[in-house]
Amino acid sequence: MDQLQFDPSRQLLGAQCSGALMLAKLNLLRGVPACTDLTSKPWSKKRSGSAESVVLRRGKCRHCGGCLASQYLAAWVIARLVGVEEAGKAIHYVAPVGRSSCT
């Protein structure tokens, strides 16, 4: 963990499932509960609280719970880099029914 060098002032940082635990351990969430999978939730709850939301954010860090939540992170990265309209186009086919809009 000591070798990981992240800088949220220059980088977009995304974590899915238990990857949010790494962000918490590196003190990148600073008070924001980690969105994790159900197996990791008890550990997360003890350390920084537990999140019931699908996606949480703190600055340029985003994390989402659940192993099937990668489309949320993908949409966020695409929206940040090329715009919300392009993210909507890219995510349309893989988003769950009723969730194809990025707005």
N, C-alpha and C positions, 0 to 999 in steps of 0.2 A: 504494500500500500504506500510505503514511503517513496517509492520510485514513480508513482503516478503524479504527473504535473498538469493539473487542469487550471485554466484561467477563464472563468465565466465572463470576464470583462472583454475577452477576445474570442471566445468559443461558444458555440451552442452545445450544451450538454444534455443528452437525453438518456434516460434509463428506463428499463422495462422490468417489471416484476422485482425479483430480488436484487437487480442492479441498483435499485433505489437505495438499498442498504449500503452500497459502496459510496454513493453520494452522501449519505448521512454520516458514515464513518469518516469521510474526508471533510466533514463539517461544511459541505456545500449547500445543505438545505436550511441550516440555521433557523430552527424553530418551526419549519414546515414539516408536518408529519409525512412519513414516507408511504407512498402507494406501493404495496407489495402483493405478492401472491398469498393465498390463504395459509400456506405452510410457514412462511416467514412472518406473517402478521403478528403473532405473539411476541417475537423478538423486537419487532419494530415498535409495537405498542409500548413495551417497557422502555425503550430507548428514546423515542421522540414522539410518541403518540401514534395513533392509528388513523389512517385516512379512509373514508368511505367513498370518496370521489374517484372517478376513473382517471383523471389527469390533474396533477397539481403543478404549480410553478413557483419559482422564486428567481426573478431576474431572467437570465438566459438558461436556466436549468428547468427542464421539464421531466417529470417522471409519471409513469402510469402503471397501474396494477393489472395483473392478469396476463397470461401468456399469449392471449390473442389480441392484445391492445397495441400491437406495433403500428397499426394504421394511424392511430392518434399521433404517435411520435413522427411518423413519416409525413403526415399532413402538416404538422407544425414546422418541420424542417423545410419542406417545400414552400410553405407560405412565407417563412422568414427569408428564404433565399430568392424566390422568384415571384411571389405574390399569392394572395388568397385565391384568385381565379384559377391559376395554374394548379394549385393544390387541390381545388375542387374537382378539376378535370382528372387529375391523376388518381385521386382516391375514390372517385365515383363507383368504379366497378368492384372494389374490395370492401367498401364500407358496409356495415350491417344495414339491413332494410330500415329506411326511415332516418338514417344517419349519414346520408351522402352529401350533406351540405357542410361546408367548413365555416359557415357564419353562425 
